[in-house]
Amino acid sequence: MTYPHSDVNSPIGHNLNRLKKRKKGVSLSIKSKNFTLIGPVKLIQNDKLAFILRLPIFDSNMNFSGFIIAISDINSFANNLNFKSLFYKVEGFNPDGEILTIFDNRPNKSGDIVNVFNVGVPNGQLVFSRSKIDDNSFKLNIIRGFLYLIVGAFLFYIYKREHKLILKNRLIIDSNNMLKQVSFTDELTKVANRRYMNEKIEIIFSADIPLTHSLAFLDIDHFKKVNDTYGHDAGDEVLKIFADICINNIRSTDVFARWGGEEFILFMDDTNKDQAEEVCLRILTAIEQHPFLFGDHTIRITTSIGLTEFSPPNDQIEAVLKHIDKALYCSKKNGRNCITIL
């Protein structure tokens, strides 16, 4: 069970941050960034007593996003505490300041309590108390040791639940990373897609740092003719090889993505138009010289490029995109297989 800490997502469970009775335990869990054992507590859903094992989860920026929670009903734990000729009470203290009775089989529950044993547990304390006073010290030590065994068994059980939660958390993280990778990757060419590039550009502009960057549109010349002449399988192969050649001719700091169809986009960080032209010229030459092989056919491909430089404090995203689109149109109009800088 998780509670997404978001203004837009629908919650699953309860927003524990808004509940005064849970505030301390929640804060402790988030601050520790690790497992916390809370209990006993009365569940909001049904008022039953339970132990709660919480694992906070965080996004890539270490912002708290929710909990993975394992709940253990106290009744299942308490049923194993009833032993013949042994009358005692078990109470639990938790970080939220509650003191609740976990188990009590004493015939006279209002009688005086003596022989109190305190046992620390993660983020709390269990208190064992007995009302008999006629036992000798040897028997009391036996009972004390027996109660510690119970606590040891309980902590072992918590450890097992914790291990399961770790595995679940890893599975969630791996699944989220996989989904993120898929959502930002073009299925055919395996390069970044338009969604990823849009986010990248938005981050650059929102940072409002006065650096000069460059952006380029790359369009495969006469791509429709390739599809019409050799078929769409050949066209797909050309797109994949084109993307590979571009990736192999850009710098490690550059970001290359498929914008749509046969059009690609290249972002060059902290790069002016002269430096960017060198990168684009390298791609232009590599594409022109590469024989695109499909079956028995050798397909010759060229590309047209529109390039511009921009600085976030002085330019707007929409204006920059229109600028490189216009530059690309000029390259097409001027005979293709060339670079136009605007």
N, C-alpha and C positions, 0 to 999 in steps of 0.2 A: 504494500500500500504506500503510495507516495502522495505528497502534496506539492504540485508544481507552484513554485514561488514566482508567479507571473501575473501581470495585469490583463493578459489576453487569453491565456489558457484556462480551460474549465478545470476546477479542482476535483481531485479524486480523494475522498476522505474528508479531513477537516483541516482548516488553517490553524495549526497549533500555536502559531505566533500570536494569535488574537485571544487565546484562552489564558486567563490569569493563572488558573490552576496548573497549567502546563508550561508556563513561561520560563521558569528556572531550568527545568529539565531540557527544554528545547534549546535554550541559550547554551547550556553546557554541551549538548551534542554538537551544535554548530561550531562552537569555539574549539572543541577537542579535535574536530575533523576526523573523528574515529568512532568506533562503536561505543555506545553508552547503554547501560542497563538501568531501566527505570522501573520501579515497582516496590511494593504493589500499588497499583492505581485502579480507580474505578473507570471502566471504559465508558466513553461518551455514548457509544451505540446502545449498550444494554445494562449499564451500571454494574456489571460483573467485575470481580477483582481479577487482575492479570499482571504478569510481568511483561514489559515491553523492551525489546532490543532494537535500538535505532541506529541506522547507519546514514549519516548525512551525505548527500551527493551534490557535486559542484560542477559548473560548466568549465569550459576551457580557460576562462579568465578567473577561475576560483571564486565565482559568485555562487552563493547557496541557491540551489534549485529545488530541493525537496528531500524526503526521507525514503529509505527502504526500511520497512518495519516488520519485525516478527513478533507475534503475540502468543504468549503461553498462558492458558487459563489456569488460575491458581488452584481451582478445584482438583485438576488432574495431578498437581504437585502435592496438595494437602492430603489427598487420599492415601498417599504413600507414607504419611507421617504418623499414622495412628497405630501405636504399638501397645500391646497388653501390659498392664501394670505400670505404665509410664504416662503420667498425666502432666501436661505442660502446655504452654502457649507460645506461639511464634508471632512476632510482630515485625513489620518492615518499615524502615524509614527511607524515603526517597528524596531526590534533590528539590522536588516541588514543595517540601515541607510537610507532607502528609505522613501520619503514623497510622497504619492500618493493620488489622489482625489477619494473619494468613491462616492460622490454625489454632484451635483451642479445644481440647477434649477434657478439660478439668471438670469434674462433677460440680464443684462449687466455684463458679466463675467469679464470684464476688469476694472470695477468700483472700487472705493476705498472700502476697507473692514474695517468695524468697528465691535464692539460688539463681541469679540472673547471669546469663552468659551473652556477651556481645560478640558478634562475628561480623567483620567487615566484608562487604561484597562490593563489586564495582559500582561506584556512584551512590552508595547507600550503606545500610547496615541492617542485619537481622538480629533480633533480640529474642533469646530463648529464656523463658522463666518458668519455674516450677513452684508448686505450693506445698509440697511435702517437706517436713523438717526432721523426720526421724531416720533419715538415711545416714550411714556412716561415710566418712570421707572417701574410702575406697570406692564405694558404690557411686558416689557423686562424681569421682574422676572417670569411672566407666561411662556414666551417662554423658559427662562432658565430652569425652572422646567420641561417643556414639553420635552426639549432635554435630560435632565437627565433621564426621563422616557424611552426615546428611548434607551439610553445606558443601562439602567437597563434591558430592554427587551432583548437587544442584549447579555448581560452577562448571563442572564437566559438561553438563547438559547445555549450559549457556555457551560454552566454547564450541560445541557441535553446531548450535544454531548460528553462532557467529561465523563459523567456517562456511556454512551454506549461504549466508548472506554475502560473504566475500565473493563466492563463486557467482551468485546472481548479479552482484554489482559489476563484476568483470564482464559478464555476459551483456549487461545493459550498455556498458561503455563501449564494448566491441561492436555491438549492434548499432549504436548511435554513430560511431565513427564510420562504420560501413555505409549506413544510410546517407551520412553527410558526404562521403566520398562519391557515392553513386549520384546524389543530387547535384553535385558540382562537376561531373565528368560527362563529356559527350560520349554517347554509347558507341558510335562508329569509330571515331578517330582516337579515342582515349585521351584527348587533351581536355583542358578545362572548357566548360560550356559558357553560354551567355549569362546564366544566373551567377556563376562565380565571378565573371568579369564585372558584371554590374555591381556586385558587392565590393569588389576590389576598388573600383572607381569611386564608389560612394564613400568608402573609408578614406581614400586619398583626399577627397574634397572636404569631408567633415573634419579632417585633421587640421585644415587651414594653415599648413606650414608653407612658408614662402619658398618653395623649391620649384625648379623647372622640370617638367616631365614631358614625355612625348607619347603620342598615340597614333597608331596606323591601322588603316583598313587594308586587307589583302584580298583580292578577288581573282579567282582562277578564270583566265580568259577562255571564251568560247566553250565553257563547260557543258552547256546544253548540247552542243555539237558532239561532244564525247559521248553523252548518254544516248543521243539519237543514232550515232554511228556504231558504237560498240556495245551498247546496252548499259543498264543501270548497275550491273555487277562491276563493269569496268569503271564506271563513274565512282562507285564506292571505293574501289581500289586506288583510284587516283587521289581521292580525298584523304585516304589513310597515308599514302606515301607522301603527299604534299605536306600533311601535318608533321610527319616524321622529319622531313627535310628542314622545315622551319624550326622545329625544336632543336635540331642539331646545329643550327646556325645562329641562334640567339645566345645571349649571355645568361648566367645563372640568376641574375636579378630581374630579368625580363619575364613577363607573364603573357603567354600565348593562349588564345582560346578560339573555339569555333563560334562565330556570331550567328550563323544560320545559312543553310544551303551550302554554296561554294564560297561563302564569305567568311573571312577570319579577321581577328583583331589582335593587335600586339601593343601591350603597355610596356613602356620603358621608363623605369623609375630614375629620377634624378639625372635626366638625360636631355640635352638640348637638341634642336632639330638637326644640327650638323653631325653630332654623334649618332643620332637615330638614323640618319640617312645612310651612314656606313653599315649599320646592322641590316637595314632594308635592302641595300644594294647587294650585300652578301647573300641574302635570301633570293633576291631576283636572279642573280647569276647562277646560284645552285639549282634553282628550279628550271631555268632555261637549258642548262647543260645536262640535266638528268634524263635518261631515257626511261619513260614509264612503260613497263612491260606488262602486257596482259595477253596471256595465251601466246599466239604467234604474232601478235601485234606489238609494235613499238609506237607509243603515243607521245607526241611532243607537246609539252605544256608550258605556257608562260603565265605570268601573273601581273596584274596592275595594282599599284599601291598608292594610297592617299595618306599623307603624313602631315601632322601638325604638332607644335609644342604648346604647352599651356602651364599656367601657374594657378593653383586653387584660389588664392585670395583675389585674383583678378579676373578669373574666368568662371563660367557656369558649365555644368555637365552637358546640358542640352546643346549649348552653343558649340562646345568642343566636338561633340559627335556630328553635328551638322557640318562643321568645318572639314572634318576628315572625309565625310561622305561627299562633299563638294569636290575635295581634292581627288578622291577616287574617280569621280565622274570625269574630271579633267584628264586623268590618265587614260581612261577608256576612250575619250574623245580624241586624244592626241596620238592614237595608234596602238595603245595597249603596250604591255611589257615595259613599263616605265614607272618612275616615281614622281609624284607631284607634291610639292610642299606648299601649304598655305598657312 
